[in-house]
C-alpha cells in the first residue's frame, strides 16, 4: 500500500487558518476603531450643538434681564409720577380751602383780639395772639365754633397780669371743617386721574 505524506497539506491549512484569523482580528480592530471614531464625532457634534444652544440661551436671558430692569425702572418712574399727581391734586383741592380759611379767620376775630401767629398742621390750627381781656378770647372761641370752616376751639394757655404785658396772651387750637361738596367731589376726580395714569 503506498504511503501518503499529509504534512505539507496540514501546514498549508494551518497557515491559511492563521492568516484568516489574523485578518479577522485586524478587521474587528478596524471596525472597532471606526465605530469609536464615529461615536466620538457624534458626541462632539452633540456637545458643540448644546454649547451653541447654551450660548444662545445666555444671550436671550441677558436681554430679558435688561428688559426686566427697564420695566422696573419705568414702573418706579410711573409710581413717582402718580405720587406727584396726587400731591398736585391735593394742593389744587386745598387752594380754595386756604382762601376760605383765612376769610373765616378774619371774620371770626372780635374787636380787641390780635393774632401774632397762625400755624396749621393737617386739619389742626394753632392761634397765638393777644386779647384785651379773657372775655374777648371767649368771644373768639364762640365765633370759631359757629363758623363754616372752623370748629372745636380749645384754649390751651392764657396769661394775664404784668408778666404777660398789656391784655391777655393766649394760645388756642381749632380744627378745620371738611367741606361736604369738596370732600365728596375731590377724591372722585383724584382717583379718576390716578387710575388713568396707572393704565
Secondary structure, DSSP 8 states (H G I E B T S, - for coil): ------HHHHHHHHHHHHHHHHHHHHHHHHHHHHHHHHHHHHHHHHHHHHHHHHHHHHHHHHHHHHHHHHHHHHHHHHHHHHHHHHHHHHHHHHHHHHHHHHHHHHHH--TTEEEEEEEEETTEEEEEEEESSHHHHHHHHHHHHTSSSEEEEEEEEEE-SSTT-SSEEEEEEEEE---HHHHHHHHHHHHHHHHHHH-
